[in-house]
Amino acid sequence: MSHPITGVLPVVHTPFLEDDSIDWDSLQRETDWAFEQGADGICTGMVSELLRLTASERLGLTARLGQLKSERGAFVAGIGAESTKQAVEFARHAEQSGADAVMAIPPISAALPDEQLLTYFTTIADEIALPLIVQDASSYVGRPIPFSVCVELLDRYGPDRILFKPEASPLGPNLSALRDATGNRARIFEGSGGISLVDSYRRGIAGTMPGMEFLPGIIALWRALERGDEEATYRLYLPICALVALQLQAGLDGFLAVEKYILHRQGLFTTDRRRPPYAWSLDDETRLEVDRLRHQLAAACESTISTP
């Protein structure tokens, strides 16, 4: 049964054992925990370290998550690659593995002209029946996707087949520009980790794709936004912003280091190992600040739950 692509869809982090192999037991704990928190589904993406996995590991991760999602929510499989052939193979495998949608960044090793970008995405869309989320991850990798390409894709396939995750900076104005360029037809997701969630929600997003590390807070924030509770919204939002600001200081490495530190501390991951090489690691002072802010976020969640 297909599940709707909407709401809070956290990106799964790939756990590793000390020998650098994928820790499948930790992956199951992470997935079970996400659904227990109330997630509407799960995704794989950049912070799943997809670009650092071997081809067989990527296929294995997709297959395992297709099994683990069961009937609990949606599964969006990241399938972006450096060639159309690779992306199509990953997309077909995701469809066979029970994914509800796929998500693709463009190739990042070349500055592609618009017609090549369009061909890349249309080839993927033509090879599968699943919805395709077009991801612009240019705030930290690759180049921006022109709005003209997005509009053409939406015109060809419609809003049920083509969805969007725009992450080019500045996020808010670009999100609105995409919304307006498509005449409000585009179903848009944000992936700021939470730091732009409130602004993005007010611009009309269909959902958010954060990491797992602050998931209870993100879900509580999404629900506060949905019910129009302004006081709870900002009580939750401010510690989330402070936490994500710490991650942003080191880009993708910053997100991965904090994410895995937290999941290991929570007992979900056996280790906090990342797939090397990487350029930045947590120092003791950053860890202390992360822990202080996590306490603030937990208190905000608790007060939101206890407030009638």
ABEGO torsion letter per residue (X at the ends): XBBBBBEBBBBBBBBBBAAGBBBAAAAAAAAAAAAAAGBAEBBBBAAAGAAABBAAAAAAAAAAAAAAAEAAEBBBBBABBABAAAAAAAAAAAAAAGBABBBBBBBAABBBBAAAAAAAAAAAAAABABBBBBBBAAAABEBBBBAAAAAAAAAAAEAAABBBBBABOBAAAAAAAAAAAAGGABBBBBAAGGAAAAAAAAAGBAEBBBBAAAAAAAAAAAAAAAAGBAAAAAAAAAAAAAAAAAAAAAEAAAAAAAAAAAAAAAGABABABBBOBBABBBBAAAAAAAAAAAAAAAAAAAAAAABX
